[in-house]
Amino acid sequence: MNTNIDLNQLIGCVGDAIIVVDAHEKIVLWNPAATRIFGYSQEEALGSTLDLIIPERQRHLHNEGCRKSMETGITRYGASLLKVPALHKSGSMLSIAFTVGMLFDEHQKVNGIVALIRDETERYAQEKALKQRIADLEAPHS
């Protein structure tokens, strides 16, 4: 089996966003899918913090969790699929689902966090509409 995989090609061709922040919480990797989902070019995103895509009301909680993970090397989410709101460059709200992983250097010190992110906005809207339709159908008629 040939394992000579071009990681840059892999990162560039996947449909999900791949975002990596370094130990200082600065974006160091932003793939084309991240640009498609969030609207920011790679040039705009690199060196910025995730505040670009985190709605203001969630920033404090996110930043505290990120700092704690950077200090401890542990994320309480592991392989859990997280579903949260996010912010597009245009200011519109998105619904995203993502997993996170911790990255370590050769001394087992945290040197980053990776997030794999999928845009769930359309699916979330469809699910919400379906739930509303079911509620309407189950409501007592007068």
Secondary structure, 3 states (H helix, E strand, C coil): CCCCCCHHHHHHHCCCEEEEEECCCCEEEECHHHHHHHCCCHHHHCCCCHHHCCCHHHHHHHHHHHHHHHHHCCCCCCCCCEEEEEECCCCCEEEEEEEEEEEECCCCCEEEEEEEEEECHHHHHHHHHHHHHHHHHHCCCC
